[in-house]
């Protein structure tokens, strides 16, 4: 079935399943990198875990930049295919690859230059500083392969090919999972590299995914292709890529700034609190971003049908995607709420960490449902060219409103106030997002 027929003719239920399950699985794999690293690194001690926790905003920001370009390219390609402008879709593929290599290299250099002052701003612990510099001096090199393979993933997803991205991400994660313990602890013929081994396994895993994705794009039959013929740098097109991907960057990138902001409060308590939040946030991101994979699978469907003026199919995708998102988020909340001790013990949690970590995990999990619903609304706005509304929702959820609530509640309740600020903010932002979406005429006309 061609991409056009698939997007416009296949039933919405089947289309959501076909388009969303692979990116859902891909996002699960994408965010399992840090999760797996932290489980193994925790066995080196709490200082090592704290170092990786402090690195999380950096690696999250790196990943967010990759998603920015990838989603921008995805939305443009889906829109062009909806308008049957295939040559422009192919030009977007070429542009996306060039941007990924250029921006990825620039980001790599910036990370190498700024890692030391970043760590020195958050800790005076010499062991944490040494672990952090050792880890990020290698992890910085993940940016180019990460950015390239995510861009190709989004390109193929825009055409309806959801399986190929899943396979090349799976290969990278399996590599990381196998080589993490081998390189950290020096099992068999492999050298004992400690935290450097975890970083190297991560970089090599992303590199494997990039190589496979390039082979798939360049040497297998796809509905879009890399082309040099008639291609030229179109700065308007570059601006459009950045504009369409910006809400997704903000959604992901604000997480990096949010963790940094939380760490500013937590470092005044203890390095253990920083290590705990880093461990929890990796679990939370694994759940939230897996559900976001479902939402991102709905994005090209909504974008295609919006461009094709298929209003009824646009509406059905939004509402059915929202129901599935709600169910998944509730399940995630139940798991976190019911098994906080078991989850924290994955990170070799001490009794002290468990004492404040168990109630903290349960409190923060209460906001999961509202998180998913507001994200789905923001994605709908993104697909229907209401980028500003989408950005506002994300900035409120992980920025302005959250920071204000955290400051206020921390002053009233201490560290517990930090945990309370998350579900309170998520619920408030959901109602604001609902007000925004219900105020749109095209939604009312459904």
Protein Blocks (a to p, Z undefined) as FASTA:
>chain_A
ZZklmmmmmcfklmmmmmmmmmmmmmmmmmmmmmmmmmmmmmnojklmmmmmmmmmmmmm
mmmmmmmmmmmmmmmmmmmmmnopaklmmmmmmmmmmmmmmmmmmmmmmmmmmmmmmmmm
moccfklmmmmmmmmmmmmmmmmmmmmmmmmmmmmmmnopaklmmmmmmmmmmmmmmmmm
mmmnopajbccekjmlmmmmmmmmmmmmmmmmmmmmmmcccfbdcdfehpacdfklmmmm
mmmmmmmmmmmmmmmmmmmmmmmmmmmmomklmmmmmmmmmmmmmmmmmmmmmmmmmmmm
mmmmmmnopaklmmmmmmmmmmmmmmmmmmmmmmmmmmmmmmmmmnopafklmmmmmmmm
mmmmmmmmmmmmmmmmmmmmmmnopaklmmmmmmmmmmmmmmmmmmmmmmmnommlmmmm
mmmmmmmmmmmmmmmmmmpmklmmZZ
